[in-house]
Amino acid sequence: MATETGQRRSASLTSPRRWVESLSDTQFAYLLLTPCLLVFGVIAFWPLARTFQMSLHADLLYGAERIGPFVGFENYVELLTGERNAALPRPFFDPSQIFTSALTVTVIFTVVSVFFETLLGFGQALILNQEFRGRRWARVAIILPWAVPIVIQGMIFFSLVIVIVADVWKTSAFMALIILAGLQSIDRSLYDVADVAGASKFERFKSITLPLVLPSVLVAMLFRTIGAMRVFGLIETVSSCSTVPSLSCLVVQAFSSSRYASAATVAFVTAAIIGLVVSVYIVKFADVEGGGGF
C-alpha cells in the first residue's frame, strides 16, 4: 500500500515537471513572469479602474461625498470639446492658447526633452564606451546629475533656465546608461573585421554601432517618453504649474480644488495617451532586432 501511494505521488509530481519541460523558451519565460504580471496587474490596473470609475461621476464641491451623481462619459466629452476648460485651473486643450494648454505643453516638453536627452545621452555613451585615462571619473561626472534629487535640482535651476533644459541636464545621464549598456554588448570582433576591410569610422558607426545599439536607444526613448508625459515634480520645483502647466499638473490642481471627478478624467485621459504612445513604439519598432529590442 505504501509503495502504491509513493508511486502515485511520484506520478503527480512528474506530470507537471514534464509539462514544464515541454514548454518552449518563450513559454517558459512567460510562465516565470506570471507572478510578476499578476502583482503588477493588481498594483497598476486596480487604481486605473478606480480612476475610471470616479471619472464617470460629476464633481461635488460641497458635502461629505467626494464625487457627485453618475454622468457617464459627459466629463470626457466636455474635456475633449473644451467645455470643461473654464472649470479647470488651466485649459486641457485650446488651439488659441498653445503655451498654456496642458496637453500641448506636455507634448512640446516631451518631444523636445526626449530628443535632446537622446542626442546628449548617445554622445555621452559613445564617449564612455572608449578606453581612456580617467574614464571612471568621467562616468561619475556624467551620472551625477541623474542622482541629484528633483528638489535640489529645482533650487539649482530656479529662475535661471527653463524646465526643458533642467530635465535634459538631469536625465540625459539615464539615457547614456541604457545606451552604454547596449554599446558594451556589441561584439568587438565586428570592429576588427571592419578595420581589416578598411571601413572608416563613419562606416563602422553606420553599419555596426547604430543598427546594433538602436534597440537600446528605443527602449531608453520609450522610458523617457513615459516619464516626460507624467512630469510634475520638476515643473513644480523649477518653475510652477501655474506658469508651465502639464497634464499631471492639471490633475493635481483639479484634485486640490476638490474637483475629484475632473481630476480623475484628466488622469485617465493621460494614461490613455501614454498607452497609445507605448503602443505606437511597440508596433512601429516591433521588427527591430538585437539584444534589448522589443
C-alpha positions, 0 to 999 in steps of 0.5 A: 500500500505504501509503495502504491501511494509513493508511486502515485505521488511520484506520478503527480509530481512528474506530470507537471515537471514534464509539462514544464519541460515541454514548454518552449523558451518563450513559454517558459519565460512567460510562465516565470513572469506570471507572478510578476504580471499578476502583482503588477496587474493588481498594483497598476490596473486596480487604481486605473479602474478606480480612476475610471470609475470616479471619472464617470461621476460629476464633481461635488464641491460641497458635502461629505461625498467626494464625487457627485451623481453618475454622468457617464462619459459627459466629463470626457466629452466636455474635456475633449470639446473644451467645455470643461476648460473654464472649470479647470485651473488651466485649459486641457486643450485650446488651439488659441492658447498653445503655451498654456494648454496642458496637453500641448505643453506636455507634448512640446516638453516631451518631444523636445526633452526626449530628443535632446536627452537622446542626442546628449545621452548617445554622445555621452555613451559613445564617449564612455564606451572608449578606453581612456585615462580617467574614464571612471571619473568621467562616468561619475561626472556624467551620472551625477546629475541623474542622482541629484534629487528633483528638489535640489535640482529645482533650487539649482535651476530656479529662475535661471533656465527653463524646465526643458533644459533642467530635465535634459541636464538631469536625465540625459545621464539615464539615457547614456546608461541604457545606451552604454549598456547596449554599446558594451554588448556589441561584439568587438570582433565586428570592429576588427573585421571592419578595420581589416576591410578598411571601413572608416569610422563613419562606416563602422558607426553606420553599419555596426554601432547604430543598427546594433545599439538602436534597440537600446536607444528605443527602449531608453526613448520609450522610458523617457517618453513615459516619464516626460508625459507624467512630469510634475515634480520638476515643473513644480520645483523649477518653475510652477504649474501655474506658469508651465502647466502639464497634464499631471499638473492639471490633475493635481490642481483639479484634485486640490480644488476638490474637483475629484471627478475632473481630476480623475478624467484628466488622469485617465485621459493621460494614461490613455495617451501614454498607452497609445504612445507605448503602443505606437513604439511597440508596433512601429519598432516591433521588427527591430532586432538585437539584444534589448529590442522589443 
